[in-house]
Amino acid sequence: MRLILSFLFLAVFIGCEEKMDPSSNCIEKPRDESGCYTVYSPVCGCNGKTYSNDCEAKAHGILSYSAGECQEK
């Protein structure tokens, strides 16, 4: 009986993975405590903000970006 309950619990736990909302890739969050390098290699986040490098963009929660500075509108 314990084996069956353990299996069911595991199946439910694995089936309940949090799905990442694609739109959340463009919402800037408070910077995390990761140590980023200081090389200036700008990237343009999907939120229209320029970050000094890809590590800084990721540290702010921006997972979608392109190489280079953002163009001013």
CHARMM internal coordinates of N, CA and C (Angstrom, degrees):
IC EDIT
DIST 1 N 1 CA 1.4484
DIST 1 CA 1 C 1.5441
ANGL 1 N 1 CA 1 C 110.63
DIST 1 C 2 N 1.3419
ANGL 1 CA 1 C 2 N 115.89
DIHE 1 N 1 CA 1 C 2 N -41.83
DIST 2 N 2 CA 1.4711
ANGL 1 C 2 N 2 CA 119.11
DIHE 1 CA 1 C 2 N 2 CA 179.36
DIST 2 CA 2 C 1.5227
ANGL 2 N 2 CA 2 C 110.93
DIHE 1 C 2 N 2 CA 2 C -62.87
DIST 2 C 3 N 1.3145
ANGL 2 CA 2 C 3 N 115.32
DIHE 2 N 2 CA 2 C 3 N -37.74
DIST 3 N 3 CA 1.4572
ANGL 2 C 3 N 3 CA 119.66
DIHE 2 CA 2 C 3 N 3 CA 179.88
DIST 3 CA 3 C 1.5254
ANGL 3 N 3 CA 3 C 110.89
DIHE 2 C 3 N 3 CA 3 C -62.93
DIST 3 C 4 N 1.2988
ANGL 3 CA 3 C 4 N 117.17
DIHE 3 N 3 CA 3 C 4 N -42.26
DIST 4 N 4 CA 1.4714
ANGL 3 C 4 N 4 CA 121.74
DIHE 3 CA 3 C 4 N 4 CA 179.62
DIST 4 CA 4 C 1.5184
ANGL 4 N 4 CA 4 C 109.88
DIHE 3 C 4 N 4 CA 4 C -65.69
DIST 4 C 5 N 1.3481
ANGL 4 CA 4 C 5 N 116.80
DIHE 4 N 4 CA 4 C 5 N -45.69
DIST 5 N 5 CA 1.4639
ANGL 4 C 5 N 5 CA 119.62
DIHE 4 CA 4 C 5 N 5 CA 178.99
DIST 5 CA 5 C 1.5233
ANGL 5 N 5 CA 5 C 111.24
DIHE 4 C 5 N 5 CA 5 C -63.42
DIST 5 C 6 N 1.3103
ANGL 5 CA 5 C 6 N 117.17
DIHE 5 N 5 CA 5 C 6 N -39.71
DIST 6 N 6 CA 1.4702
ANGL 5 C 6 N 6 CA 120.37
DIHE 5 CA 5 C 6 N 6 CA 178.03
DIST 6 CA 6 C 1.5191
ANGL 6 N 6 CA 6 C 110.71
DIHE 5 C 6 N 6 CA 6 C -62.87
DIST 6 C 7 N 1.3253
ANGL 6 CA 6 C 7 N 116.11
DIHE 6 N 6 CA 6 C 7 N -42.97
DIST 7 N 7 CA 1.4595
ANGL 6 C 7 N 7 CA 120.66
DIHE 6 CA 6 C 7 N 7 CA 179.17
DIST 7 CA 7 C 1.5230
ANGL 7 N 7 CA 7 C 110.98
DIHE 6 C 7 N 7 CA 7 C -62.92
DIST 7 C 8 N 1.3407
ANGL 7 CA 7 C 8 N 117.21
DIHE 7 N 7 CA 7 C 8 N -44.58
DIST 8 N 8 CA 1.4680
ANGL 7 C 8 N 8 CA 120.77
DIHE 7 CA 7 C 8 N 8 CA 179.31
DIST 8 CA 8 C 1.5297
ANGL 8 N 8 CA 8 C 111.02
DIHE 7 C 8 N 8 CA 8 C -63.31
DIST 8 C 9 N 1.3217
ANGL 8 CA 8 C 9 N 116.67
DIHE 8 N 8 CA 8 C 9 N -42.98
DIST 9 N 9 CA 1.4572
ANGL 8 C 9 N 9 CA 120.21
DIHE 8 CA 8 C 9 N 9 CA 178.73
DIST 9 CA 9 C 1.5233
ANGL 9 N 9 CA 9 C 110.73
DIHE 8 C 9 N 9 CA 9 C -60.80
DIST 9 C 10 N 1.3235
ANGL 9 CA 9 C 10 N 116.01
DIHE 9 N 9 CA 9 C 10 N -44.42
DIST 10 N 10 CA 1.4547
ANGL 9 C 10 N 10 CA 120.76
DIHE 9 CA 9 C 10 N 10 CA 179.53
DIST 10 CA 10 C 1.5207
ANGL 10 N 10 CA 10 C 111.00
DIHE 9 C 10 N 10 CA 10 C -63.46
DIST 10 C 11 N 1.3244
ANGL 10 CA 10 C 11 N 117.77
DIHE 10 N 10 CA 10 C 11 N -42.27
DIST 11 N 11 CA 1.4640
ANGL 10 C 11 N 11 CA 121.93
DIHE 10 CA 10 C 11 N 11 CA 179.69
DIST 11 CA 11 C 1.5225
ANGL 11 N 11 CA 11 C 111.07
DIHE 10 C 11 N 11 CA 11 C -63.26
DIST 11 C 12 N 1.3342
ANGL 11 CA 11 C 12 N 117.00
DIHE 11 N 11 CA 11 C 12 N -41.69
DIST 12 N 12 CA 1.4679
ANGL 11 C 12 N 12 CA 120.69
DIHE 11 CA 11 C 12 N 12 CA 178.72
DIST 12 CA 12 C 1.5243
ANGL 12 N 12 CA 12 C 109.98
DIHE 11 C 12 N 12 CA 12 C -67.86
DIST 12 C 13 N 1.3253
ANGL 12 CA 12 C 13 N 117.32
DIHE 12 N 12 CA 12 C 13 N -42.97
DIST 13 N 13 CA 1.4562
ANGL 12 C 13 N 13 CA 121.75
DIHE 12 CA 12 C 13 N 13 CA -179.33
DIST 13 CA 13 C 1.5227
ANGL 13 N 13 CA 13 C 111.30
DIHE 12 C 13 N 13 CA 13 C -61.18
DIST 13 C 14 N 1.3094
ANGL 13 CA 13 C 14 N 117.54
DIHE 13 N 13 CA 13 C 14 N -45.66
DIST 14 N 14 CA 1.4654
ANGL 13 C 14 N 14 CA 121.82
DIHE 13 CA 13 C 14 N 14 CA 179.68
DIST 14 CA 14 C 1.5211
ANGL 14 N 14 CA 14 C 110.59
DIHE 13 C 14 N 14 CA 14 C -66.95
DIST 14 C 15 N 1.3117
ANGL 14 CA 14 C 15 N 118.08
DIHE 14 N 14 CA 14 C 15 N -36.29
DIST 15 N 15 CA 1.4637
ANGL 14 C 15 N 15 CA 121.91
DIHE 14 CA 14 C 15 N 15 CA -179.35
DIST 15 CA 15 C 1.5029
ANGL 15 N 15 CA 15 C 113.78
DIHE 14 C 15 N 15 CA 15 C -73.24
DIST 15 C 16 N 1.3255
ANGL 15 CA 15 C 16 N 118.00
DIHE 15 N 15 CA 15 C 16 N -11.09
DIST 16 N 16 CA 1.4593
ANGL 15 C 16 N 16 CA 121.07
DIHE 15 CA 15 C 16 N 16 CA -176.04
DIST 16 CA 16 C 1.5227
ANGL 16 N 16 CA 16 C 112.34
DIHE 15 C 16 N 16 CA 16 C -104.03
DIST 16 C 17 N 1.3140
ANGL 16 CA 16 C 17 N 118.01
DIHE 16 N 16 CA 16 C 17 N 29.17
DIST 17 N 17 CA 1.4641
ANGL 16 C 17 N 17 CA 120.44
DIHE 16 CA 16 C 17 N 17 CA 176.99
DIST 17 CA 17 C 1.5182
ANGL 17 N 17 CA 17 C 109.42
DIHE 16 C 17 N 17 CA 17 C -59.54
DIST 17 C 18 N 1.3132
ANGL 17 CA 17 C 18 N 115.94
DIHE 17 N 17 CA 17 C 18 N 141.12
DIST 18 N 18 CA 1.4515
ANGL 17 C 18 N 18 CA 120.71
DIHE 17 CA 17 C 18 N 18 CA 178.35
DIST 18 CA 18 C 1.5246
ANGL 18 N 18 CA 18 C 108.88
DIHE 17 C 18 N 18 CA 18 C -73.05
DIST 18 C 19 N 1.2998
ANGL 18 CA 18 C 19 N 116.54
DIHE 18 N 18 CA 18 C 19 N 127.34
DIST 19 N 19 CA 1.4610
ANGL 18 C 19 N 19 CA 121.40
DIHE 18 CA 18 C 19 N 19 CA 177.88
DIST 19 CA 19 C 1.5245
ANGL 19 N 19 CA 19 C 108.15
DIHE 18 C 19 N 19 CA 19 C -88.70
DIST 19 C 20 N 1.3181
ANGL 19 CA 19 C 20 N 116.23
DIHE 19 N 19 CA 19 C 20 N 132.51
DIST 20 N 20 CA 1.4572
ANGL 19 C 20 N 20 CA 121.23
DIHE 19 CA 19 C 20 N 20 CA -178.25
DIST 20 CA 20 C 1.5235
ANGL 20 N 20 CA 20 C 109.66
DIHE 19 C 20 N 20 CA 20 C -82.38
DIST 20 C 21 N 1.3123
ANGL 20 CA 20 C 21 N 115.81
DIHE 20 N 20 CA 20 C 21 N 127.49
DIST 21 N 21 CA 1.4527
ANGL 20 C 21 N 21 CA 122.09
DIHE 20 CA 20 C 21 N 21 CA 178.36
DIST 21 CA 21 C 1.5268
ANGL 21 N 21 CA 21 C 108.11
DIHE 20 C 21 N 21 CA 21 C -76.90
DIST 21 C 22 N 1.3552
ANGL 21 CA 21 C 22 N 118.43
DIHE 21 N 21 CA 21 C 22 N 121.13
DIST 22 N 22 CA 1.4652
ANGL 21 C 22 N 22 CA 120.28
DIHE 21 CA 21 C 22 N 22 CA -177.70
DIST 22 CA 22 C 1.5215
ANGL 22 N 22 CA 22 C 113.55
DIHE 21 C 22 N 22 CA 22 C -56.85
DIST 22 C 23 N 1.3322
ANGL 22 CA 22 C 23 N 117.68
DIHE 22 N 22 CA 22 C 23 N -32.05
DIST 23 N 23 CA 1.4592
ANGL 22 C 23 N 23 CA 120.08
DIHE 22 CA 22 C 23 N 23 CA -179.00
DIST 23 CA 23 C 1.5255
ANGL 23 N 23 CA 23 C 111.69
DIHE 22 C 23 N 23 CA 23 C -69.51
DIST 23 C 24 N 1.3330
ANGL 23 CA 23 C 24 N 117.99
DIHE 23 N 23 CA 23 C 24 N -19.01
DIST 24 N 24 CA 1.4583
ANGL 23 C 24 N 24 CA 120.39
DIHE 23 CA 23 C 24 N 24 CA 179.82
DIST 24 CA 24 C 1.5267
ANGL 24 N 24 CA 24 C 111.91
DIHE 23 C 24 N 24 CA 24 C -73.89
DIST 24 C 25 N 1.3242
ANGL 24 CA 24 C 25 N 118.03
DIHE 24 N 24 CA 24 C 25 N -9.95
DIST 25 N 25 CA 1.4663
ANGL 24 C 25 N 25 CA 121.83
DIHE 24 CA 24 C 25 N 25 CA 177.60
DIST 25 CA 25 C 1.5182
ANGL 25 N 25 CA 25 C 112.28
DIHE 24 C 25 N 25 CA 25 C -69.93
DIST 25 C 26 N 1.3283
ANGL 25 CA 25 C 26 N 118.21
DIHE 25 N 25 CA 25 C 26 N -14.24
DIST 26 N 26 CA 1.4662
ANGL 25 C 26 N 26 CA 121.98
DIHE 25 CA 25 C 26 N 26 CA -176.42
DIST 26 CA 26 C 1.5200
ANGL 26 N 26 CA 26 C 113.06
DIHE 25 C 26 N 26 CA 26 C -113.24
DIST 26 C 27 N 1.3059
ANGL 26 CA 26 C 27 N 118.19
DIHE 26 N 26 CA 26 C 27 N 12.44
DIST 27 N 27 CA 1.4587
ANGL 26 C 27 N 27 CA 120.97
DIHE 26 CA 26 C 27 N 27 CA -179.68
DIST 27 CA 27 C 1.5209
ANGL 27 N 27 CA 27 C 108.39
DIHE 26 C 27 N 27 CA 27 C -102.24
DIST 27 C 28 N 1.3436
ANGL 27 CA 27 C 28 N 115.22
DIHE 27 N 27 CA 27 C 28 N 116.99
DIST 28 N 28 CA 1.4576
ANGL 27 C 28 N 28 CA 119.06
DIHE 27 CA 27 C 28 N 28 CA -179.94
DIST 28 CA 28 C 1.5185
ANGL 28 N 28 CA 28 C 109.97
DIHE 27 C 28 N 28 CA 28 C -71.25
DIST 28 C 29 N 1.3149
ANGL 28 CA 28 C 29 N 114.98
DIHE 28 N 28 CA 28 C 29 N 133.28
DIST 29 N 29 CA 1.4593
ANGL 28 C 29 N 29 CA 122.61
DIHE 28 CA 28 C 29 N 29 CA -179.95
DIST 29 CA 29 C 1.5218
ANGL 29 N 29 CA 29 C 107.86
DIHE 28 C 29 N 29 CA 29 C -115.68
DIST 29 C 30 N 1.3185
ANGL 29 CA 29 C 30 N 117.74
DIHE 29 N 29 CA 29 C 30 N 164.81
DIST 30 N 30 CA 1.4700
ANGL 29 C 30 N 30 CA 118.58
DIHE 29 CA 29 C 30 N 30 CA 175.01
DIST 30 CA 30 C 1.5239
ANGL 30 N 30 CA 30 C 109.77
DIHE 29 C 30 N 30 CA 30 C -57.65
DIST 30 C 31 N 1.3002
ANGL 30 CA 30 C 31 N 116.08
DIHE 30 N 30 CA 30 C 31 N 141.40
DIST 31 N 31 CA 1.4683
ANGL 30 C 31 N 31 CA 121.16
DIHE 30 CA 30 C 31 N 31 CA -176.39
DIST 31 CA 31 C 1.5118
ANGL 31 N 31 CA 31 C 110.36
DIHE 30 C 31 N 31 CA 31 C -60.17
DIST 31 C 32 N 1.3290
ANGL 31 CA 31 C 32 N 116.21
DIHE 31 N 31 CA 31 C 32 N 135.04
DIST 32 N 32 CA 1.4615
ANGL 31 C 32 N 32 CA 119.89
DIHE 31 CA 31 C 32 N 32 CA 176.48
DIST 32 CA 32 C 1.5227
ANGL 32 N 32 CA 32 C 109.74
DIHE 31 C 32 N 32 CA 32 C -79.95
DIST 32 C 33 N 1.2942
ANGL 32 CA 32 C 33 N 117.13
DIHE 32 N 32 CA 32 C 33 N 177.51
DIST 33 N 33 CA 1.4620
ANGL 32 C 33 N 33 CA 122.18
DIHE 32 CA 32 C 33 N 33 CA -174.67
DIST 33 CA 33 C 1.5261
ANGL 33 N 33 CA 33 C 113.97
DIHE 32 C 33 N 33 CA 33 C -89.13
DIST 33 C 34 N 1.3179
ANGL 33 CA 33 C 34 N 117.95
DIHE 33 N 33 CA 33 C 34 N 13.60
DIST 34 N 34 CA 1.4678
ANGL 33 C 34 N 34 CA 119.39
DIHE 33 CA 33 C 34 N 34 CA -179.08
DIST 34 CA 34 C 1.5268
ANGL 34 N 34 CA 34 C 110.05
DIHE 33 C 34 N 34 CA 34 C -66.91
DIST 34 C 35 N 1.2998
ANGL 34 CA 34 C 35 N 114.71
DIHE 34 N 34 CA 34 C 35 N 148.62
DIST 35 N 35 CA 1.4567
ANGL 34 C 35 N 35 CA 120.43
DIHE 34 CA 34 C 35 N 35 CA 179.17
DIST 35 CA 35 C 1.5230
ANGL 35 N 35 CA 35 C 109.81
DIHE 34 C 35 N 35 CA 35 C -91.29
DIST 35 C 36 N 1.3021
ANGL 35 CA 35 C 36 N 116.64
DIHE 35 N 35 CA 35 C 36 N 107.08
DIST 36 N 36 CA 1.4685
ANGL 35 C 36 N 36 CA 120.64
DIHE 35 CA 35 C 36 N 36 CA -179.55
DIST 36 CA 36 C 1.5248
ANGL 36 N 36 CA 36 C 110.02
DIHE 35 C 36 N 36 CA 36 C -93.94
DIST 36 C 37 N 1.2998
ANGL 36 CA 36 C 37 N 114.22
DIHE 36 N 36 CA 36 C 37 N 154.34
DIST 37 N 37 CA 1.4596
ANGL 36 C 37 N 37 CA 120.12
DIHE 36 CA 36 C 37 N 37 CA 176.60
DIST 37 CA 37 C 1.5275
ANGL 37 N 37 CA 37 C 109.42
DIHE 36 C 37 N 37 CA 37 C -75.13
DIST 37 C 38 N 1.3292
ANGL 37 CA 37 C 38 N 116.68
DIHE 37 N 37 CA 37 C 38 N 162.39
DIST 38 N 38 CA 1.4634
ANGL 37 C 38 N 38 CA 120.75
DIHE 37 CA 37 C 38 N 38 CA -173.68
DIST 38 CA 38 C 1.5232
ANGL 38 N 38 CA 38 C 113.49
DIHE 37 C 38 N 38 CA 38 C -104.11
DIST 38 C 39 N 1.3079
ANGL 38 CA 38 C 39 N 118.01
DIHE 38 N 38 CA 38 C 39 N 12.95
DIST 39 N 39 CA 1.4624
ANGL 38 C 39 N 39 CA 121.42
DIHE 38 CA 38 C 39 N 39 CA 178.45
DIST 39 CA 39 C 1.5270
ANGL 39 N 39 CA 39 C 108.83
DIHE 38 C 39 N 39 CA 39 C -70.07
DIST 39 C 40 N 1.3402
ANGL 39 CA 39 C 40 N 116.09
DIHE 39 N 39 CA 39 C 40 N 129.06
DIST 40 N 40 CA 1.4637
ANGL 39 C 40 N 40 CA 119.75
DIHE 39 CA 39 C 40 N 40 CA 178.80
DIST 40 CA 40 C 1.5204
ANGL 40 N 40 CA 40 C 109.00
DIHE 39 C 40 N 40 CA 40 C -84.36
DIST 40 C 41 N 1.3026
ANGL 40 CA 40 C 41 N 115.44
DIHE 40 N 40 CA 40 C 41 N 107.70
DIST 41 N 41 CA 1.4555
ANGL 40 C 41 N 41 CA 123.99
DIHE 40 CA 40 C 41 N 41 CA 177.95
DIST 41 CA 41 C 1.5252
ANGL 41 N 41 CA 41 C 105.65
DIHE 40 C 41 N 41 CA 41 C -142.63
DIST 41 C 42 N 1.3481
ANGL 41 CA 41 C 42 N 116.74
DIHE 41 N 41 CA 41 C 42 N 78.49
DIST 42 N 42 CA 1.4621
ANGL 41 C 42 N 42 CA 120.89
DIHE 41 CA 41 C 42 N 42 CA -167.65
DIST 42 CA 42 C 1.5309
ANGL 42 N 42 CA 42 C 114.36
DIHE 41 C 42 N 42 CA 42 C -59.23
DIST 42 C 43 N 1.3311
ANGL 42 CA 42 C 43 N 113.15
DIHE 42 N 42 CA 42 C 43 N 146.64
DIST 43 N 43 CA 1.4607
ANGL 42 C 43 N 43 CA 121.60
DIHE 42 CA 42 C 43 N 43 CA 173.35
DIST 43 CA 43 C 1.5199
ANGL 43 N 43 CA 43 C 107.70
DIHE 42 C 43 N 43 CA 43 C -130.96
DIST 43 C 44 N 1.3192
ANGL 43 CA 43 C 44 N 114.81
DIHE 43 N 43 CA 43 C 44 N 150.16
DIST 44 N 44 CA 1.4617
ANGL 43 C 44 N 44 CA 120.98
DIHE 43 CA 43 C 44 N 44 CA 178.06
DIST 44 CA 44 C 1.5194
ANGL 44 N 44 CA 44 C 108.17
DIHE 43 C 44 N 44 CA 44 C -103.01
DIST 44 C 45 N 1.3271
ANGL 44 CA 44 C 45 N 115.81
DIHE 44 N 44 CA 44 C 45 N 115.35
DIST 45 N 45 CA 1.4514
ANGL 44 C 45 N 45 CA 120.53
DIHE 44 CA 44 C 45 N 45 CA 178.70
DIST 45 CA 45 C 1.5213
ANGL 45 N 45 CA 45 C 110.86
DIHE 44 C 45 N 45 CA 45 C -72.28
DIST 45 C 46 N 1.3189
ANGL 45 CA 45 C 46 N 116.32
DIHE 45 N 45 CA 45 C 46 N 155.38
DIST 46 N 46 CA 1.4588
ANGL 45 C 46 N 46 CA 120.89
DIHE 45 CA 45 C 46 N 46 CA 179.30
DIST 46 CA 46 C 1.5296
ANGL 46 N 46 CA 46 C 111.47
DIHE 45 C 46 N 46 CA 46 C -64.57
DIST 46 C 47 N 1.3286
ANGL 46 CA 46 C 47 N 116.94
DIHE 46 N 46 CA 46 C 47 N -9.04
DIST 47 N 47 CA 1.4563
ANGL 46 C 47 N 47 CA 121.20
DIHE 46 CA 46 C 47 N 47 CA 176.02
DIST 47 CA 47 C 1.5309
ANGL 47 N 47 CA 47 C 111.79
DIHE 46 C 47 N 47 CA 47 C -90.02
DIST 47 C 48 N 1.3448
ANGL 47 CA 47 C 48 N 117.58
DIHE 47 N 47 CA 47 C 48 N 2.94
DIST 48 N 48 CA 1.4575
ANGL 47 C 48 N 48 CA 121.70
DIHE 47 CA 47 C 48 N 48 CA 177.43
DIST 48 CA 48 C 1.5164
ANGL 48 N 48 CA 48 C 114.24
DIHE 47 C 48 N 48 CA 48 C 85.24
DIST 48 C 49 N 1.3134
ANGL 48 CA 48 C 49 N 118.18
DIHE 48 N 48 CA 48 C 49 N 9.46
DIST 49 N 49 CA 1.4637
ANGL 48 C 49 N 49 CA 122.00
DIHE 48 CA 48 C 49 N 49 CA -179.13
DIST 49 CA 49 C 1.5260
ANGL 49 N 49 CA 49 C 109.62
DIHE 48 C 49 N 49 CA 49 C -106.70
DIST 49 C 50 N 1.3438
ANGL 49 CA 49 C 50 N 116.54
DIHE 49 N 49 CA 49 C 50 N 138.70
DIST 50 N 50 CA 1.4616
ANGL 49 C 50 N 50 CA 121.81
DIHE 49 CA 49 C 50 N 50 CA 177.53
DIST 50 CA 50 C 1.5238
ANGL 50 N 50 CA 50 C 109.36
DIHE 49 C 50 N 50 CA 50 C -86.50
DIST 50 C 51 N 1.3313
ANGL 50 CA 50 C 51 N 115.73
DIHE 50 N 50 CA 50 C 51 N 132.13
DIST 51 N 51 CA 1.4635
ANGL 50 C 51 N 51 CA 122.77
DIHE 50 CA 50 C 51 N 51 CA 176.61
DIST 51 CA 51 C 1.5232
ANGL 51 N 51 CA 51 C 107.17
DIHE 50 C 51 N 51 CA 51 C -114.10
DIST 51 C 52 N 1.3277
ANGL 51 CA 51 C 52 N 117.54
DIHE 51 N 51 CA 51 C 52 N 150.76
DIST 52 N 52 CA 1.4590
ANGL 51 C 52 N 52 CA 121.00
DIHE 51 CA 51 C 52 N 52 CA -174.06
DIST 52 CA 52 C 1.5309
ANGL 52 N 52 CA 52 C 112.71
DIHE 51 C 52 N 52 CA 52 C -66.63
DIST 52 C 53 N 1.3266
ANGL 52 CA 52 C 53 N 118.30
DIHE 52 N 52 CA 52 C 53 N -24.39
DIST 53 N 53 CA 1.4655
ANGL 52 C 53 N 53 CA 121.98
DIHE 52 CA 52 C 53 N 53 CA 174.56
DIST 53 CA 53 C 1.5279
ANGL 53 N 53 CA 53 C 108.98
DIHE 52 C 53 N 53 CA 53 C -165.88
DIST 53 C 54 N 1.3158
ANGL 53 CA 53 C 54 N 116.41
DIHE 53 N 53 CA 53 C 54 N 174.37
DIST 54 N 54 CA 1.4596
ANGL 53 C 54 N 54 CA 120.19
DIHE 53 CA 53 C 54 N 54 CA -176.64
DIST 54 CA 54 C 1.5247
ANGL 54 N 54 CA 54 C 112.35
DIHE 53 C 54 N 54 CA 54 C -64.21
DIST 54 C 55 N 1.3208
ANGL 54 CA 54 C 55 N 117.37
DIHE 54 N 54 CA 54 C 55 N -32.70
DIST 55 N 55 CA 1.4597
ANGL 54 C 55 N 55 CA 120.73
DIHE 54 CA 54 C 55 N 55 CA 179.46
DIST 55 CA 55 C 1.5229
ANGL 55 N 55 CA 55 C 110.79
DIHE 54 C 55 N 55 CA 55 C -63.54
DIST 55 C 56 N 1.3266
ANGL 55 CA 55 C 56 N 116.76
DIHE 55 N 55 CA 55 C 56 N -42.42
DIST 56 N 56 CA 1.4701
ANGL 55 C 56 N 56 CA 120.76
DIHE 55 CA 55 C 56 N 56 CA 178.50
DIST 56 CA 56 C 1.5272
ANGL 56 N 56 CA 56 C 110.83
DIHE 55 C 56 N 56 CA 56 C -64.65
DIST 56 C 57 N 1.3295
ANGL 56 CA 56 C 57 N 117.39
DIHE 56 N 56 CA 56 C 57 N -39.85
DIST 57 N 57 CA 1.4678
ANGL 56 C 57 N 57 CA 120.50
DIHE 56 CA 56 C 57 N 57 CA 177.93
DIST 57 CA 57 C 1.5257
ANGL 57 N 57 CA 57 C 109.92
DIHE 56 C 57 N 57 CA 57 C -61.07
DIST 57 C 58 N 1.3352
ANGL 57 CA 57 C 58 N 116.30
DIHE 57 N 57 CA 57 C 58 N -47.34
DIST 58 N 58 CA 1.4662
ANGL 57 C 58 N 58 CA 120.51
DIHE 57 CA 57 C 58 N 58 CA -179.92
DIST 58 CA 58 C 1.5258
ANGL 58 N 58 CA 58 C 111.15
DIHE 57 C 58 N 58 CA 58 C -64.72
DIST 58 C 59 N 1.3379
ANGL 58 CA 58 C 59 N 117.30
DIHE 58 N 58 CA 58 C 59 N -35.92
DIST 59 N 59 CA 1.4626
ANGL 58 C 59 N 59 CA 120.94
DIHE 58 CA 58 C 59 N 59 CA 179.72
DIST 59 CA 59 C 1.5229
ANGL 59 N 59 CA 59 C 111.26
DIHE 58 C 59 N 59 CA 59 C -64.55
DIST 59 C 60 N 1.3270
ANGL 59 CA 59 C 60 N 116.89
DIHE 59 N 59 CA 59 C 60 N -24.01
DIST 60 N 60 CA 1.4649
ANGL 59 C 60 N 60 CA 122.07
DIHE 59 CA 59 C 60 N 60 CA 176.96
DIST 60 CA 60 C 1.5234
ANGL 60 N 60 CA 60 C 111.88
DIHE 59 C 60 N 60 CA 60 C -94.66
DIST 60 C 61 N 1.3186
ANGL 60 CA 60 C 61 N 117.28
DIHE 60 N 60 CA 60 C 61 N 4.34
DIST 61 N 61 CA 1.4644
ANGL 60 C 61 N 61 CA 120.78
DIHE 60 CA 60 C 61 N 61 CA 177.27
DIST 61 CA 61 C 1.5101
ANGL 61 N 61 CA 61 C 114.45
DIHE 60 C 61 N 61 CA 61 C 87.91
DIST 61 C 62 N 1.3360
ANGL 61 CA 61 C 62 N 117.90
DIHE 61 N 61 CA 61 C 62 N 8.13
DIST 62 N 62 CA 1.4624
ANGL 61 C 62 N 62 CA 121.46
DIHE 61 CA 61 C 62 N 62 CA 178.84
DIST 62 CA 62 C 1.5203
ANGL 62 N 62 CA 62 C 107.80
DIHE 61 C 62 N 62 CA 62 C -89.35
DIST 62 C 63 N 1.3336
ANGL 62 CA 62 C 63 N 116.66
DIHE 62 N 62 CA 62 C 63 N 112.90
DIST 63 N 63 CA 1.4603
ANGL 62 C 63 N 63 CA 121.25
DIHE 62 CA 62 C 63 N 63 CA -176.26
DIST 63 CA 63 C 1.5193
ANGL 63 N 63 CA 63 C 112.84
DIHE 62 C 63 N 63 CA 63 C -103.63
DIST 63 C 64 N 1.3171
ANGL 63 CA 63 C 64 N 116.43
DIHE 63 N 63 CA 63 C 64 N -7.77
DIST 64 N 64 CA 1.4573
ANGL 63 C 64 N 64 CA 120.81
DIHE 63 CA 63 C 64 N 64 CA 179.08
DIST 64 CA 64 C 1.5236
ANGL 64 N 64 CA 64 C 108.21
DIHE 63 C 64 N 64 CA 64 C -121.73
DIST 64 C 65 N 1.3146
ANGL 64 CA 64 C 65 N 116.33
DIHE 64 N 64 CA 64 C 65 N 118.18
DIST 65 N 65 CA 1.4612
ANGL 64 C 65 N 65 CA 121.58
DIHE 64 CA 64 C 65 N 65 CA -177.10
DIST 65 CA 65 C 1.5201
ANGL 65 N 65 CA 65 C 109.23
DIHE 64 C 65 N 65 CA 65 C -154.61
DIST 65 C 66 N 1.3377
ANGL 65 CA 65 C 66 N 115.63
DIHE 65 N 65 CA 65 C 66 N 165.68
DIST 66 N 66 CA 1.4542
ANGL 65 C 66 N 66 CA 120.83
DIHE 65 CA 65 C 66 N 66 CA 176.69
DIST 66 CA 66 C 1.5272
ANGL 66 N 66 CA 66 C 109.23
DIHE 65 C 66 N 66 CA 66 C -127.93
DIST 66 C 67 N 1.3193
ANGL 66 CA 66 C 67 N 116.28
DIHE 66 N 66 CA 66 C 67 N 157.12
DIST 67 N 67 CA 1.4671
ANGL 66 C 67 N 67 CA 120.96
DIHE 66 CA 66 C 67 N 67 CA -178.86
DIST 67 CA 67 C 1.5124
ANGL 67 N 67 CA 67 C 110.31
DIHE 66 C 67 N 67 CA 67 C -66.90
DIST 67 C 68 N 1.3281
ANGL 67 CA 67 C 68 N 115.60
DIHE 67 N 67 CA 67 C 68 N 142.91
DIST 68 N 68 CA 1.4665
ANGL 67 C 68 N 68 CA 122.07
DIHE 67 CA 67 C 68 N 68 CA 177.16
DIST 68 CA 68 C 1.5116
ANGL 68 N 68 CA 68 C 112.40
DIHE 67 C 68 N 68 CA 68 C 97.80
DIST 68 C 69 N 1.3378
ANGL 68 CA 68 C 69 N 114.04
DIHE 68 N 68 CA 68 C 69 N 165.11
DIST 69 N 69 CA 1.4649
ANGL 68 C 69 N 69 CA 120.71
DIHE 68 CA 68 C 69 N 69 CA 179.37
DIST 69 CA 69 C 1.5202
ANGL 69 N 69 CA 69 C 110.15
DIHE 68 C 69 N 69 CA 69 C -72.36
DIST 69 C 70 N 1.3142
ANGL 69 CA 69 C 70 N 114.96
DIHE 69 N 69 CA 69 C 70 N 154.32
DIST 70 N 70 CA 1.4715
ANGL 69 C 70 N 70 CA 120.17
DIHE 69 CA 69 C 70 N 70 CA 176.06
DIST 70 CA 70 C 1.5273
ANGL 70 N 70 CA 70 C 109.23
DIHE 69 C 70 N 70 CA 70 C -72.14
DIST 70 C 71 N 1.2935
ANGL 70 CA 70 C 71 N 116.41
DIHE 70 N 70 CA 70 C 71 N 144.21
DIST 71 N 71 CA 1.4596
ANGL 70 C 71 N 71 CA 121.27
DIHE 70 CA 70 C 71 N 71 CA 176.76
DIST 71 CA 71 C 1.5167
ANGL 71 N 71 CA 71 C 109.54
DIHE 70 C 71 N 71 CA 71 C -81.91
DIST 71 C 72 N 1.3262
ANGL 71 CA 71 C 72 N 115.88
DIHE 71 N 71 CA 71 C 72 N 136.94
DIST 72 N 72 CA 1.4767
ANGL 71 C 72 N 72 CA 119.80
DIHE 71 CA 71 C 72 N 72 CA 177.73
DIST 72 CA 72 C 1.5127
ANGL 72 N 72 CA 72 C 109.66
DIHE 71 C 72 N 72 CA 72 C -72.13
DIST 72 C 73 N 1.3081
ANGL 72 CA 72 C 73 N 115.09
DIHE 72 N 72 CA 72 C 73 N 142.52
DIST 73 N 73 CA 1.4755
ANGL 72 C 73 N 73 CA 120.00
DIHE 72 CA 72 C 73 N 73 CA 179.66
DIST 73 CA 73 C 1.4907
ANGL 73 N 73 CA 73 C 111.25
DIHE 72 C 73 N 73 CA 73 C -95.59
END
COOR INIT
IC SEED 1 N 1 CA 1 C
IC BUILD
